[in-house]
């Protein structure tokens, strides 16, 4: 995180830290007293929390940072409801400090993590103890209400604070980052939250019965670890497919790599969070994978019959079918399948139109078409110049291409030409007889 920390991020972390301190300091006054607790169980839960906190099980990347999912989330939520706000927040902060030191996390990341837990745990504990009635049954309506309020604060504050940080780091939309964060982690967090409630129930029945949950923690750890392994294996398989593509058709592979480079620039320009951008980037590399099954002579043939052209049109469906078995890449599969759809609905294979076309497919369509136009192809006597290609993109705004994405892409091409950075272009590219740096975005091309 520290390599790209801006002043806004530092201010944000300081503000979160101040709120965390305020929660710890003022929670006893808001509660009006301190419920009883045992220091023995405080120390035991702290030790357990530190132990499990040093073994993260799932990582989700956002911008230049990432969020870790650990089994200790269940322990921490139970702590929030079992102990007074100051004590619960203290356990969370100390646990985070020690585990972050053991795992060698950066100081600024540790500060944010401690502040985050002080707010999430301290606030959840305050909500629970403010509304719980210990004279009633644990699952009495009043106590269930207190538990729900505590859970909403616990997860809600974590999601909001993390989304704020990641949107600042990636310079992306807060709403989109929050939505992506919730979408990718809600099931795991809900599972851990329910496990935390089980810990609470067992504690109130008999504190020692919590030890019977140790096998459950072990099974849950390995189950979630397996999910992470499947994600890594999916990534490895995708990399192998790229190797196959390059060995079978070097020309197609180089085209895909250039398309990926343009898509990478567009994802950055659009402020996409990294997990979504990674999916689009993988799809960009693999979008022409289906061509490896076509006859090489067909790909190099200057003139095509209707039947031959129909064969080539089928490559997007073939690419998608090759990715069918990769469960964790289903979003990317849809992007690959629809990268030849047209914005006006006249594309293939499913004649999708406008916003119904996956956003990643619309991005790839622009980059793919541009690179094809400025590259030497068998069906064309010579490649188009950059100026000519951009004019065609502009003419097809709202017809073949997403109009806003054409504007974004043209801006990026112009920036590359202005700096003399030709890494995204084929080696034989021609700018034009005019000064390519003066190419303007949108209708001014």
Phi, psi and omega in degrees: 000324190294336182296331185231028181285123179267170179296326179296321179294317179298316178298318180297313181296320178297319179295318178296319179297319179296319177296321178299317178297318180298320179299315181293318185287316189264351182300322178297324179292320179290330181279331179082018180160175180238113178299155180290154179201166180250127179294333178299312181287332173300311181294321180294314179294326177296315180296316179296318179300316179297319182299309184283338181289339181276001180236075178297147186246329181224136178242137173234126183271140176219113182061231180264007181236183180207159177249138180254138174254124182231153180298335182297346176304321179295317180296317182296320179294320177298319178301319181301325183267340183272332186237159178301157185308312181297317181292314180299314179295322178298317177300313181297317182292313180296317178302314180295317181299312182293312182294324178293324176292320180294328180262007173060043176284155179295150184300317183293327177290321178296320178300314179296316181299317180295318178295319178302312181289327176299318180288312184294312184283315180299316179293319178296320179294319179297316180297318183292309184287339178289328186246349182286149176238103186292345179281346180262169177297151183305322183260020173295154186305318180297320182286327175295320177300316179298320180294318179295316178300318180296316180295319179297317178296315184302305182284321182299315180294321178298312181298315182294316182291320178293318179297321177298316180294311185292326178291326176290319181294320182267353183058035180254185180286133178297317183295316180293321179295317179298314180299317179294320180297315179295316184298323185272344186235355190298320184293316179296315180295322178295320178300315181291326178296316179296323177295323176298322178294321177299319178301317180298315181300314180294323180297316181290333176286309178194114185308327184287340180292345177301332181299336179291347180276352181306312177300326179296317178298319181296314180297316180297319179302311183288330177294314180289327177295324178296321177301317179295322178297319178298321177298317180295319179295322176300316179299318180296317179298318179298320178295323178294322178297323177296320178298318178298316180302316183291322181289326182277324184212085181304323181296315179296320180297317180295321176300315181296323180291323177291320177299318178301319181298316178295318180296322177300315178298319182292320178298319177296314182297324182276353178071031180288140177289155197293327181294321177289318180297320179300320178299316181292321180295319177296319178296324180298320179291325187261003190297333180254018183304324182298342181290341181294341179271355180272155177296131180301324180296326179294319181291334184261359185286128182296317181242136184242141173283170180300321180293319180292321178295324177297323177298315180293323178300335181282358186294329181293321178292322178295317178302315181295322181292327177294335181263002187303319186282354182272089186305320184280003179239023184296325176297319178292326178299317180295325177296314179298316182299324190251018184285354174252014172289153177253149181299331181271002176091005183261017180268198180218158011267345190246006178056040175288155182224151172052229184291347178287341176282131178309138185303318179298324178294323178293324177294311182297323181304318181292310182294320181297313181294318180299312182296323178297321182289324184268003178256156175285126181232149182300329185275006182224137183299320177210161180285157175282156174283166178300318180298315180296318180296319180293326177295320179293319176302317181294321179295332183263009176297127181082349178255287177273326189239155172298120186300320181292324180290329175296318178298315179298315182294317180299321177299319180292317178300316179300319180295320178297316180294323182295326181265355181075017180273107184252018185296333182272357184258153172295156185296335182266011186297145175241132180285295176163172175286340177268174181282109182297337181295336182275005179296125180260161181283156171067217189291352181279353181294000000 
